[in-house]
Amino acid sequence: GLRGSIPTEVGMLSQLTLLNLNYNGITGSIPTEVGMLSQLTALSLHGNDITGSIPTEVGMLSQLDYLDLSLNDITGSIPTE
């Protein structure tokens, strides 16, 4: 599987609608650049070693219908806007 952190360049994937990185060796925090994925309808990062809080930018993803961040070491609440 994939190892390491999610690169900030993920924000350049402007037409991305689904990001599924379940059960990899993803570490570090969710980059704020994820908030630039305005077409994203599903974000699933289940079963990794992600730490930190969910960036407030995730709450601005108006097309997001599905969010799964379970089985990580994420703290705090899900941002709403």
Secondary structure, DSSP 8 states (H G I E B T S, - for coil): --EE---GGGGG-TT--EEE-TTSEEEE---GGGGG-TT--EEE--SSEEEEE--GGGGG-TT--EEE--SSEEES-----
